[in-house]
Amino acid sequence: MSYDSTIIERFRKLATASVADAVDKVAGQRGYMQYEIKPRAGSHKIVGPAATVLEGPTEEPQPPKHALDMIDESDAGTVLVIGVGGERDVAVWGGLMTAGAVANRLAGAVLDAGVRDVSEIERDFDFTVYARTVSPGTTVGRYRTLDKDVPVDCGGVTVHPSDLIVADRDGVVVVPQAHVDGVLEMAEDIERKEAEQTRFILETGSLREGLAKYDRI
């Protein structure tokens, strides 16, 4: 699915910290991925619905079919999320996949494994990849794609197809599809109040007074 462009732009203005806090409160669950999932290529903020791919170990030399299919079939603005089971020190993403993603205007990729061809991705493409590792190792003969459009674990968070991915330099947050509107409203409210709190602290010269008045740290 795709989200209204207004929703995407409103999330784009928010810090992932605010979105993570809102997911905690609205969805009642952790939405932020483990700290190892970080920008490995590119530096753009990512906001978009998740398209998911599940990979698992194999000794057969197979191409990552489902991942390749999703790159071509996903709507513009989609974030491809790849979850794996087993060793993560292999690259489930590289330069050719990036070329396909750019050609089809995907918003970015989030990987619970490695990315390779980082220099090529940064030199030739305006594309951001969040990943657990950087590795020159191919998945061919080590991994195969098992399924697509299914829930996957990525960075310790379960990602369902069409959940909203929000990622910046602080990390990656998954907003459950059912709670997108509520999380957006709360995150915007958090940022409004934090702006007021920051001004109050600067005006009074007291962090303690600011914390006491707004009851937020």
N, CA, C and O of each residue as an XYZ file, in Angstrom:
868
protein
N       0.830     -1.187      0.000
C       0.000      0.000      0.000
C       0.871      1.246      0.000
O       2.071      1.163      0.263
N       0.288      2.383     -0.288
C       0.992      3.656     -0.197
C       0.217      4.572      0.738
O      -1.002      4.462      0.874
N       0.938      5.467      1.372
C       0.334      6.437      2.276
C       0.171      7.766      1.562
O       0.899      8.073      0.618
N      -0.786      8.543      2.021
C      -0.983      9.883      1.489
C       0.317     10.670      1.633
O       0.999     10.586      2.655
N       0.647     11.431      0.601
C       1.908     12.175      0.609
C       1.994     13.152      1.775
O       3.089     13.448      2.254
N       0.846     13.659      2.239
C       0.844     14.578      3.380
C       1.322     13.874      4.641
O       2.067     14.456      5.430
N       0.900     12.624      4.839
C       1.341     11.853      6.002
C       2.844     11.623      5.941
O       3.546     11.777      6.940
N       3.331     11.253      4.762
C       4.767     11.011      4.606
C       5.560     12.276      4.935
O       6.564     12.211      5.644
N       5.120     13.409      4.431
C       5.851     14.655      4.661
C       5.794     15.080      6.122
O       6.765     15.628      6.642
N       4.683     14.837      6.785
C       4.602     15.172      8.218
C       5.561     14.303      9.033
O       6.221     14.797      9.947
N       5.641     13.019      8.709
C       6.607     12.161      9.395
C       8.033     12.571      9.073
O       8.917     12.460      9.922
N       8.267     13.042      7.859
C       9.614     13.430      7.458
C      10.145     14.591      8.306
O      11.357     14.739      8.462
N       9.253     15.403      8.846
C       9.653     16.536      9.672
C       9.936     16.142     11.117
O      10.434     16.956     11.894
N       9.625     14.908     11.481
C       9.757     14.469     12.869
C      11.058     13.712     13.099
O      11.541     13.009     12.211
N      11.620     13.857     14.287
C      12.777     13.062     14.682
C      12.327     11.640     15.018
O      11.222     11.434     15.522
N      13.190     10.664     14.735
C      12.840      9.284     15.082
C      12.655      9.123     16.588
O      11.892      8.261     17.024
N      13.337      9.935     17.382
C      13.164      9.850     18.834
C      11.719     10.128     19.220
O      11.155      9.430     20.063
N      11.120     11.136     18.612
C       9.719     11.471     18.896
C       8.797     10.357     18.410
O       7.829     10.009     19.086
N       9.097      9.798     17.237
C       8.272      8.727     16.695
C       8.384      7.482     17.568
O       7.381      6.819     17.831
N       9.589      7.161     18.018
C       9.784      5.998     18.886
C       9.008      6.146     20.188
O       8.375      5.195     20.646
N       9.053      7.336     20.785
C       8.301      7.572     22.031
C       6.806      7.418     21.786
O       6.086      6.872     22.621
N       6.342      7.903     20.635
C       4.910      7.820     20.327
C       4.474      6.377     20.097
O       3.380      5.986     20.502
N       5.324      5.586     19.451
C       4.997      4.159     19.264
C       4.895      3.459     20.613
O       3.991      2.654     20.837
N       5.833      3.772     21.515
C       5.767      3.203     22.870
C       4.398      3.427     23.488
O       3.802      2.512     24.057
N       3.904      4.656     23.372
C       2.680      5.040     24.072
C       1.416      4.613     23.324
O       0.470      4.116     23.934
N       1.402      4.805     22.016
C       0.182      4.551     21.241
C       0.010      3.063     20.950
O      -1.075      2.511     21.135
N       1.077      2.418     20.495
C       0.999      1.009     20.131
C       1.291      0.084     21.300
O       0.980     -1.106     21.249
N       1.896      0.638     22.366
C       2.218     -0.188     23.520
C       3.294     -1.210     23.252
O       3.298     -2.283     23.854
N       4.204     -0.893     22.358
C       5.280     -1.827     22.030
C       6.499     -1.053     21.551
O       6.402      0.117     21.179
N       7.640     -1.718     21.566
C       8.869     -1.104     21.064
C       8.823     -1.049     19.553
O       8.496     -2.039     18.898
N       9.154      0.112     18.995
C       9.167      0.260     17.553
C      10.550      0.484     16.977
O      10.725      0.382     15.763
N      11.543      0.787     17.809
C      12.866      1.120     17.289
C      13.752     -0.117     17.191
O      13.750     -0.971     18.077
N      14.510     -0.197     16.099
C      15.376     -1.342     15.862
C      16.653     -1.249     16.686
O      16.999     -0.189     17.207
N      17.346     -2.376     16.793
C      18.603     -2.429     17.528
C      19.627     -1.469     16.923
O      19.579     -1.155     15.733
N      20.548     -1.013     17.761
C      21.455      0.050     17.346
C      22.378     -0.371     16.205
O      22.924      0.483     15.507
N      22.559     -1.683     16.008
C      23.432     -2.133     14.917
C      22.858     -1.806     13.538
O      23.601     -1.731     12.559
N      21.544     -1.612     13.457
C      20.940     -1.253     12.176
C      21.129      0.245     11.988
O      20.423      1.054     12.591
N      22.085      0.601     11.147
C      22.459      2.017     11.000
C      22.753      2.324      9.539
O      22.920      1.407      8.734
N      22.818      3.621      9.184
C      23.085      3.959      7.777
C      24.489      3.533      7.373
O      25.483      3.972      7.951
N      24.546      2.670      6.370
C      25.839      2.173      5.880
C      26.190      2.766      4.517
O      27.355      2.781      4.118
N      25.186      3.248      3.817
C      25.390      3.931      2.535
C      24.334      5.012      2.422
O      23.164      4.778      2.726
N      24.740      6.194      1.985
C      23.798      7.299      1.898
C      23.478      7.870      3.265
O      23.851      7.307      4.293
N      22.780      8.999      3.262
C      22.491      9.661      4.536
C      21.119     10.313      4.561
O      20.825     11.093      5.467
N      20.278     10.010      3.591
C      18.961     10.634      3.550
C      18.029     10.016      4.582
O      18.134      8.832      4.903
N      17.124     10.826      5.093
C      16.060     10.304      5.937
C      15.149      9.439      5.080
O      14.878      9.761      3.924
N      14.680      8.343      5.655
C      13.791      7.423      4.951
C      12.427      7.449      5.626
O      12.328      7.298      6.844
N      11.384      7.638      4.842
C      10.012      7.501      5.325
C       9.216      6.812      4.222
O       9.138      7.317      3.102
N       8.623      5.656      4.536
C       7.823      4.976      3.528
C       7.306      3.652      4.029
O       7.791      3.133      5.034
N       6.315      3.091      3.335
C       5.747      1.806      3.732
C       6.712      0.664      3.450
O       7.466      0.695      2.479
N       6.676     -0.338      4.308
C       7.586     -1.472      4.185
C       7.078     -2.485      3.168
O       5.895     -2.824      3.136
N       8.005     -2.958      2.337
C       7.804     -4.173      1.550
C       8.809     -5.177      2.093
O      10.000     -4.871      2.165
N       8.366     -6.352      2.473
C       9.213     -7.259      3.238
C       9.642     -8.480      2.436
O       8.922     -8.984      1.574
N      10.868     -8.937      2.768
C      11.429    -10.148      2.172
C      12.077    -10.961      3.282
O      12.782    -10.413      4.129
N      11.836    -12.277      3.278
C      12.436    -13.189      4.251
C      13.476    -14.049      3.560
O      13.202    -14.649      2.521
N      14.682    -14.112      4.138
C      15.748    -14.945      3.603
C      16.182    -15.977      4.634
O      16.054    -15.757      5.839
N      16.695    -17.106      4.152
C      17.168    -18.158      5.037
C      18.346    -18.891      4.423
O      18.590    -18.780      3.221
N      19.084    -19.648      5.245
C      20.307    -20.307      4.777
C      20.036    -21.379      3.722
O      18.998    -22.040      3.727
N      20.991    -21.525      2.833
C      20.971    -22.591      1.836
C      22.388    -22.825      1.364
O      23.245    -21.952      1.501
N      22.643    -24.000      0.808
C      23.929    -24.267      0.172
C      23.792    -24.295     -1.348
O      24.776    -24.489     -2.061
N      22.566    -24.099     -1.840
C      22.328    -24.089     -3.272
C      22.590    -22.685     -3.825
O      22.192    -21.694     -3.212
N      23.248    -22.596     -4.965
C      23.548    -21.275     -5.554
C      22.328    -20.666     -6.233
O      22.147    -20.796     -7.444
N      21.501    -20.004     -5.443
C      20.272    -19.424     -5.966
C      20.318    -17.900     -5.878
O      20.846    -17.359     -4.908
N      19.774    -17.200     -6.875
C      19.658    -15.744     -6.774
C      18.560    -15.373     -5.785
O      17.684    -16.192     -5.503
N      18.591    -14.143     -5.249
C      17.565    -13.715     -4.276
C      16.266    -13.323     -4.977
O      15.935    -12.140     -5.065
N      15.529    -14.322     -5.476
C      14.393    -14.082     -6.371
C      13.363    -13.129     -5.793
O      12.987    -12.154     -6.443
N      12.893    -13.404     -4.554
C      11.817    -12.575     -3.999
C      12.271    -11.127     -3.821
O      11.498    -10.196     -4.048
N      13.519    -10.945     -3.417
C      14.026     -9.576     -3.265
C      14.063     -8.864     -4.608
O      13.695     -7.694     -4.703
N      14.504     -9.562     -5.640
C      14.544     -8.960     -6.968
C      13.146     -8.635     -7.460
O      12.919     -7.588     -8.067
N      12.207     -9.539     -7.196
C      10.810     -9.290     -7.591
C      10.257     -8.051     -6.897
O       9.599     -7.222     -7.525
N      10.529     -7.930     -5.591
C       9.970     -6.809     -4.834
C      10.546     -5.473     -5.293
O       9.855     -4.454     -5.271
N      11.812     -5.480     -5.708
C      12.405     -4.237     -6.208
C      11.655     -3.758     -7.444
O      11.397     -2.563     -7.589
N      11.307     -4.669     -8.323
C      10.605     -4.297     -9.549
C       9.117     -4.050     -9.334
O       8.520     -3.232    -10.033
N       8.508     -4.751     -8.369
C       7.058     -4.732     -8.227
C       6.535     -3.714     -7.213
O       5.354     -3.371     -7.250
N       7.379     -3.227     -6.319
C       6.925     -2.335     -5.250
C       6.634     -0.939     -5.785
O       7.226     -0.498     -6.771
N       5.719     -0.259     -5.123
C       5.375      1.108     -5.507
C       6.522      2.062     -5.213
O       7.346      1.804     -4.335
N       6.571      3.157     -5.947
C       7.530      4.218     -5.643
C       7.330      4.689     -4.207
O       6.200      4.802     -3.732
N       8.437      4.963     -3.523
C       8.356      5.408     -2.140
C       8.402      4.300     -1.120
O       8.401      4.566      0.082
N       8.441      3.049     -1.577
C       8.484      1.902     -0.679
C       9.877      1.745     -0.072
O      10.881      2.099     -0.689
N       9.920      1.208      1.146
C      11.182      0.838      1.794
C      11.267     -0.682      1.813
O      10.397     -1.342      2.380
N      12.296     -1.240      1.203
C      12.462     -2.693      1.194
C      13.142     -3.126      2.485
O      14.233     -2.656      2.807
N      12.495     -4.024      3.222
C      13.011     -4.522      4.495
C      13.306     -6.010      4.344
O      12.412     -6.788      4.013
N      14.548     -6.408      4.584
C      14.955     -7.798      4.430
C      15.336     -8.366      5.787
O      16.252     -7.870      6.444
N      14.622     -9.417      6.206
C      14.947    -10.152      7.417
C      15.599    -11.466      7.061
O      15.288    -12.056      6.026
N      16.499    -11.931      7.906
C      17.218    -13.178      7.629
C      17.200    -14.066      8.864
O      17.017    -13.598      9.988
N      17.394    -15.350      8.630
C      17.547    -16.294      9.736
C      18.895    -16.957      9.639
O      19.166    -17.656      8.663
N      19.749    -16.759     10.621
C      21.080    -17.356     10.578
C      22.163    -16.303     10.531
O      21.994    -15.198     11.045
N      23.294    -16.657      9.903
C      24.451    -15.768      9.826
C      24.095    -14.467      9.135
O      23.424    -14.464      8.103
N      24.548    -13.358      9.709
C      24.228    -12.058      9.129
C      25.426    -11.399      8.461
O      25.319    -10.292      7.934
N      26.570    -12.082      8.484
C      27.781    -11.492      7.925
C      27.900    -11.801      6.434
O      28.947    -12.247      5.964
N      26.815    -11.557      5.698
C      26.806    -11.652      4.248
C      26.005    -10.463      3.721
O      25.212     -9.869      4.451
N      26.216    -10.125      2.463
C      25.540     -8.969      1.878
C      24.267     -9.412      1.164
O      24.313    -10.167      0.193
N      23.131     -8.932      1.662
C      21.851     -9.221      1.009
C      21.451     -8.083      0.072
O      20.345     -8.072     -0.469
N      22.367     -7.121     -0.114
C      22.082     -5.962     -0.964
C      23.390     -5.475     -1.569
O      24.436     -5.521     -0.921
N      23.328     -5.001     -2.833
C      24.529     -4.498     -3.472
C      24.218     -3.481     -4.551
O      23.129     -2.908     -4.590
N      25.177     -3.266     -5.418
C      25.071     -2.199     -6.403
C      23.977     -2.411     -7.431
O      23.250     -1.473     -7.757
N      23.844     -3.630     -7.951
C      22.832     -3.876     -8.971
C      21.422     -3.753     -8.398
O      20.526     -3.225     -9.056
N      21.226     -4.242     -7.171
C      19.918     -4.097     -6.530
C      19.614     -2.615     -6.289
O      18.469     -2.181     -6.412
N      20.639     -1.856     -5.949
C      20.450     -0.419     -5.768
C      20.030      0.244     -7.071
O      19.154      1.109     -7.077
N      20.652     -0.159     -8.176
C      20.278      0.407     -9.473
C      18.806      0.149     -9.766
O      18.099      1.037    -10.243
N      18.343     -1.074     -9.479
C      16.928     -1.381     -9.683
C      16.030     -0.571     -8.775
O      14.972     -0.102     -9.193
N      16.452     -0.405     -7.520
C      15.652      0.359     -6.562
C      15.552      1.824     -6.968
O      14.490      2.435     -6.846
N      16.653      2.385     -7.450
C      16.640      3.776     -7.902
C      15.774      3.922     -9.153
O      15.021      4.886     -9.284
N      15.885      2.963    -10.065
C      15.090      3.013    -11.289
C      13.600      2.991    -10.988
O      12.803      3.592    -11.709
N      13.226      2.293     -9.917
C      11.813      2.177     -9.571
C      11.420      3.094     -8.409
O      10.328      2.972     -7.855
N      12.321      4.012     -8.047
C      12.054      5.096     -7.090
C      11.660      4.587     -5.706
O      10.780      5.152     -5.057
N      12.318      3.514     -5.260
C      12.134      3.099     -3.878
C      12.764      4.131     -2.952
O      13.683      4.849     -3.345
N      12.259      4.202     -1.708
C      12.743      5.227     -0.779
C      14.038      4.826     -0.086
O      14.809      5.695      0.321
N      14.292      3.524      0.056
C      15.478      3.070      0.756
C      15.380      1.594      1.055
O      14.413      0.933      0.677
N      16.396      1.077      1.740
C      16.422     -0.329      2.131
C      16.887     -0.437      3.575
O      17.748      0.320      4.023
N      16.300     -1.398      4.301
C      16.679     -1.682      5.689
C      16.937     -3.177      5.775
O      16.063     -3.980      5.448
N      18.134     -3.555      6.212
C      18.581     -4.942      6.130
C      19.032     -5.460      7.480
O      19.763     -4.780      8.200
N      18.595     -6.673      7.825
C      19.089     -7.291      9.055
C      20.304     -8.161      8.746
O      20.499     -9.213      9.354
N      21.104     -7.718      7.810
C      22.336     -8.391      7.413
C      23.230     -7.343      6.778
O      23.183     -6.173      7.158
N      24.057     -7.755      5.801
C      25.041     -6.845      5.261
C      24.667     -6.209      3.938
O      23.747     -6.646      3.246
N      25.410     -5.160      3.606
C      25.346     -4.510      2.306
C      26.764     -4.479      1.752
O      27.728     -4.354      2.507
N      26.890     -4.591      0.442
C      28.206     -4.449     -0.178
C      28.121     -3.431     -1.318
O      27.058     -2.869     -1.584
N      29.239     -3.206     -1.978
C      29.328     -2.179     -3.034
C      29.007     -0.796     -2.475
O      28.403      0.028     -3.163
N      29.403     -0.543     -1.248
C      29.069      0.722     -0.592
C      29.649      1.917     -1.356
O      28.968      2.926     -1.538
N      30.890      1.805     -1.798
C      31.496      2.923     -2.536
C      30.726      3.203     -3.817
O      30.510      4.360     -4.178
N      30.312      2.139     -4.505
C      29.534      2.313     -5.735
C      28.180      2.950     -5.443
O      27.743      3.848     -6.164
N      27.525      2.491     -4.398
C      26.209      3.037     -4.039
C      26.313      4.518     -3.723
O      25.474      5.310     -4.155
N      27.343      4.898     -2.969
C      27.490      6.302     -2.588
C      27.972      7.159     -3.764
O      27.620      8.334     -3.864
N      28.770      6.572     -4.645
C      29.299      7.341     -5.775
C      28.264      7.538     -6.883
O      28.168      8.614     -7.473
N      27.502      6.500     -7.153
C      26.653      6.498     -8.352
C      25.172      6.704     -8.094
O      24.422      7.004     -9.023
N      24.732      6.547     -6.844
C      23.292      6.554     -6.586
C      22.961      7.434     -5.377
O      23.708      7.487     -4.400
N      21.856      8.101     -5.471
C      21.358      8.910     -4.359
C      20.393      8.045     -3.550
O      19.182      8.267     -3.572
N      20.939      7.058     -2.836
C      20.117      6.023     -2.206
C      20.704      5.682     -0.841
O      21.920      5.605     -0.669
N      19.806      5.480      0.124
C      20.243      5.211      1.498
C      19.918      3.784      1.897
O      18.804      3.303      1.688
N      20.910      3.110      2.476
C      20.751      1.737      2.953
C      21.116      1.677      4.429
O      22.225      2.042      4.819
N      20.173      1.211      5.250
C      20.450      0.891      6.647
C      20.694     -0.604      6.726
O      19.934     -1.386      6.155
N      21.745     -1.011      7.427
C      22.077     -2.432      7.492
C      22.776     -2.747      8.808
O      23.273     -1.862      9.504
N      22.796     -4.030      9.122
C      23.489     -4.474     10.341
C      25.000     -4.472     10.147
O      25.745     -4.153     11.074
N      25.459     -4.827      8.945
C      26.889     -4.934      8.693
C      27.199     -4.459      7.280
O      26.305     -4.209      6.471
N      28.481     -4.345      7.014
C      28.999     -4.206      5.656
C      29.852     -5.434      5.398
O      30.719     -5.771      6.204
N      29.610     -6.108      4.274
C      30.328     -7.352      3.985
C      30.501     -7.518      2.486
O      29.583     -7.213      1.724
N      31.661     -7.997      2.046
C      31.838     -8.273      0.624
C      31.233     -9.599      0.200
O      31.172     -9.893     -0.994
N      30.782    -10.411      1.161
C      30.333    -11.764      0.877
C      28.966    -11.833      0.220
O      28.028    -11.178      0.673
N      28.842    -12.617     -0.840
C      27.582    -12.784     -1.545
C      26.659    -13.751     -0.805
O      27.112    -14.607     -0.045
N      25.363    -13.599     -1.043
C      24.397    -14.556     -0.490
C      24.313    -15.814     -1.342
O      23.844    -16.850     -0.870
N      24.756    -15.738     -2.579
C      24.618    -16.884     -3.478
C      25.400    -18.077     -2.920
O      26.608    -17.990     -2.697
N      24.699    -19.184     -2.700
C      25.301    -20.358     -2.081
C      25.272    -20.317     -0.571
O      25.730    -21.256      0.080
N      24.740    -19.244      0.001
C      24.651    -19.111      1.458
C      23.224    -18.835      1.920
O      22.789    -19.348      2.950
N      22.501    -18.024      1.156
C      21.124    -17.660      1.499
C      20.240    -17.778      0.268
O      20.714    -17.712     -0.865
N      18.956    -17.952      0.509
C      17.978    -17.830     -0.558
C      16.776    -17.078      0.003
O      16.547    -17.067      1.212
N      16.021    -16.458     -0.876
C      14.822    -15.772     -0.412
C      13.707    -16.803     -0.269
O      13.435    -17.583     -1.182
N      13.072    -16.786      0.901
C      12.035    -17.774      1.223
C      10.638    -17.285      0.899
O       9.786    -18.064      0.470
N      10.396    -15.988      1.105
C       9.038    -15.472      0.920
C       9.090    -13.958      0.827
O      10.112    -13.340      1.126
N       7.987    -13.371      0.413
C       7.852    -11.919      0.352
C       6.478    -11.536      0.864
O       5.569    -12.365      0.906
N       6.328    -10.277      1.255
C       5.061     -9.770      1.795
C       4.602    -10.581      3.002
O       3.422    -10.908      3.132
N       5.550    -10.901      3.884
C       5.249    -11.615      5.125
C       5.909    -10.866      6.278
O       6.851    -10.108      6.048
N       5.439    -11.057      7.518
C       6.125    -10.432      8.651
C       7.560    -10.953      8.754
O       7.810    -12.149      8.603
N       8.492    -10.043      9.012
C       9.895    -10.426      9.188
C      10.449     -9.743     10.427
O       9.995     -8.666     10.815
N      11.425    -10.374     11.035
C      12.144     -9.736     12.135
C      13.336     -8.986     11.555
O      14.138     -9.553     10.813
N      13.442     -7.723     11.895
C      14.575     -6.918     11.451
C      15.009     -6.040     12.608
O      14.243     -5.200     13.080
N      16.228     -6.232     13.060
C      16.729     -5.417     14.160
C      15.954     -5.588     15.446
O      15.855     -4.656     16.243
N      15.392     -6.796     15.660
C      14.668     -7.060     16.900
C      13.236     -6.581     16.901
O      12.571     -6.646     17.935
N      12.737     -6.097     15.766
C      11.357     -5.628     15.666
C      10.654     -6.394     14.543
O      11.225     -6.593     13.471
N       9.433     -6.816     14.788
C       8.660     -7.460     13.733
C       8.095     -6.402     12.804
O       7.402     -5.479     13.233
N       8.402     -6.550     11.523
C       7.936     -5.614     10.507
C       6.905     -6.320      9.634
O       7.194     -7.354      9.031
N       5.705     -5.758      9.569
C       4.663     -6.290      8.706
C       4.624     -5.489      7.408
O       4.954     -4.303      7.407
N       4.227     -6.116      6.312
C       4.067     -5.347      5.077
C       3.157     -4.145      5.304
O       2.100     -4.258      5.926
N       3.576     -3.011      4.799
C       2.850     -1.739      4.880
C       2.978     -1.028      6.218
O       2.424      0.061      6.367
N       3.687     -1.594      7.210
C       4.077     -0.777      8.357
C       4.905      0.393      7.823
O       5.546      0.283      6.778
N       4.885      1.504      8.543
C       5.619      2.679      8.083
C       7.019      2.684      8.686
O       7.179      2.566      9.901
N       8.020      2.819      7.840
C       9.411      2.890      8.273
C       9.843      4.349      8.325
O       9.668      5.091      7.359
N      10.408      4.756      9.458
C      10.942      6.111      9.620
C      12.374      5.964     10.117
O      12.604      5.388     11.180
N      13.332      6.478      9.363
C      14.740      6.287      9.730
C      15.531      7.561      9.505
O      15.398      8.225      8.478
N      16.364      7.890     10.497
C      17.294      9.002     10.346
C      18.591      8.612     11.038
O      18.814      7.428     11.291
N      19.443      9.566     11.349
C      20.762      9.237     11.909
C      20.680      8.580     13.279
O      21.628      7.920     13.707
N      19.549      8.755     13.978
C      19.389      8.111     15.286
C      19.049      6.633     15.167
O      19.283      5.874     16.107
N      18.499      6.207     14.027
C      18.138      4.805     13.864
C      16.856      4.632     13.078
O      16.390      5.545     12.397
N      16.288      3.422     13.191
C      15.111      3.039     12.412
C      13.948      2.744     13.348
O      14.104      2.020     14.330
N      12.780      3.307     13.042
C      11.569      3.062     13.823
C      10.504      2.479     12.892
O      10.337      2.921     11.755
N       9.790      1.476     13.407
C       8.697      0.849     12.678
C       7.387      1.295     13.322
O       7.167      1.076     14.513
N       6.521      1.919     12.529
C       5.219      2.356     13.005
C       4.173      1.368     12.490
O       3.951      1.295     11.281
N       3.524      0.604     13.376
C       2.514     -0.341     12.904
C       1.439      0.353     12.081
O       0.977      1.439     12.432
N       1.052     -0.273     11.000
C       0.098      0.342     10.079
C      -1.173      0.804     10.786
O      -1.702      1.873     10.482
N      -1.662     -0.003     11.731
C      -2.922      0.323     12.410
C      -2.806      1.559     13.290
O      -3.821      2.141     13.672
N      -1.575      1.971     13.620
C      -1.383      3.082     14.557
C      -0.727      4.296     13.920
O      -0.300      5.204     14.633
N      -0.636      4.335     12.598
C       0.079      5.430     11.934
C      -0.513      6.786     12.301
O       0.231      7.703     12.648
N      -1.824      6.932     12.232
C      -2.442      8.232     12.520
C      -2.222      8.654     13.965
O      -1.866      9.801     14.237
N      -2.433      7.721     14.892
C      -2.261      8.051     16.308
C      -0.825      8.376     16.662
O      -0.567      9.294     17.440
N       0.121      7.621     16.089
C       1.544      7.881     16.342
C       1.941      9.231     15.771
O       2.691      9.975     16.403
N       1.449      9.554     14.587
C       1.777     10.841     13.972
C       1.299     11.990     14.840
O       2.057     12.927     15.090
N       0.070     11.938     15.301
C      -0.470     13.020     16.130
C       0.300     13.162     17.433
O       0.610     14.273     17.861
N       0.610     12.022     18.067
C       1.329     12.104     19.346
C       2.759     12.592     19.140
O       3.254     13.395     19.931
N       3.429     12.119     18.091
C       4.811     12.544     17.848
C       4.871     14.040     17.576
O       5.782     14.722     18.046
N       3.910     14.553     16.822
C       3.877     15.995     16.577
C       3.621     16.756     17.870
O       4.202     17.819     18.087
N       2.760     16.226     18.728
C       2.494     16.865     20.017
C       3.741     16.844     20.901
O       4.038     17.818     21.593
N       4.465     15.724     20.870
C       5.716     15.627     21.630
C       6.696     16.709     21.193
O       7.324     17.359     22.028
N       6.821     16.898     19.907
C       7.794     17.887     19.419
C       7.357     19.323     19.727
O       8.194     20.181     20.007
N       6.050     19.582     19.676
C       5.567     20.914     20.055
C       5.900     21.205     21.524
O       6.396     22.281     21.859
N       5.621     20.232     22.385
C       5.875     20.432     23.814
C       7.362     20.531     24.113
O       7.770     21.307     24.977
N       8.185     19.745     23.398
C       9.631     19.808     23.631
C      10.185     21.160     23.193
O      11.115     21.678     23.812
N       9.622     21.734     22.132
C      10.076     23.059     21.699
C       9.758     24.099     22.768
O      10.578     24.971     23.056
N       8.557     24.005     23.361
C       8.182     24.910     24.455
C       9.096     24.698     25.660
O       9.550     25.656     26.286
N       9.359     23.423     25.977
C      10.193     23.101     27.127
C      11.617     23.624     26.929
O      12.223     24.152     27.862
N      12.143     23.478     25.721
C      13.492     23.966     25.437
C      13.562     25.479     25.620
O      14.505     25.993     26.222
N      12.564     26.188     25.099
C      12.546     27.651     25.264
C      12.492     28.028     26.742
O      13.184     28.947     27.180
N      11.660     27.308     27.513
C      11.524     27.604     28.934
C      12.855     27.392     29.666
O      13.235     28.194     30.520
N      13.557     26.308     29.324
C      14.854     26.027     29.967
C      15.858     27.122     29.640
O      16.604     27.571     30.510
N      15.875     27.548     28.389
C      16.820     28.597     27.998
C      16.475     29.928     28.658
O      17.364     30.685     29.048
N      15.174     30.207     28.780
C      14.755     31.478     29.384
C      15.018     31.504     30.891
O      15.428     32.533     31.429
N      14.786     30.389     31.568
C      14.953     30.346     33.024
C      16.372     29.990     33.436
O      16.782     30.246     34.568
N      17.113     29.403     32.520
C      18.467     28.968     32.854
C      18.491     27.786     33.786
O      19.476     27.560     34.490
N      17.386     27.012     33.796
C      17.318     25.886     34.735
C      16.726     24.655     34.055
O      15.570     24.655     33.634
N      17.538     23.614     33.957
C      17.040     22.340     33.446
C      16.037     21.733     34.418
O      15.011     21.198     33.997
N      16.326     21.811     35.723
C      15.425     21.220     36.720
C      14.035     21.828     36.648
O      13.036     21.113     36.734
N      13.966     23.146     36.492
C      12.648     23.796     36.402
C      11.912     23.366     35.137
O      10.697     23.166     35.148
N      12.659     23.229     34.056
C      12.026     22.798     32.806
C      11.491     21.387     32.903
O      10.416     21.087     32.384
N      12.236     20.521     33.562
C      11.785     19.130     33.720
C      10.578     19.069     34.651
O       9.633     18.317     34.412
N      10.622     19.864     35.708
C       9.508     19.851     36.660
C       8.227     20.381     36.043
O       7.151     19.841     36.300
N       8.320     21.428     35.232
C       7.120     22.029     34.647
C       6.496     21.138     33.589
O       5.271     21.033     33.520
N       7.320     20.489     32.753
C       6.793     19.735     31.613
C       6.786     18.227     31.860
O       6.212     17.470     31.077
N       7.426     17.789     32.953
C       7.412     16.367     33.319
C       7.860     15.491     32.153
O       7.235     14.471     31.863
N       8.942     15.888     31.484
C       9.452     15.089     30.370
C      10.964     15.232     30.300
O      11.513     16.321     30.465
N      11.624     14.101     30.050
C      13.064     14.087     29.861
C      13.372     13.277     28.603
O      14.538     13.125     28.236
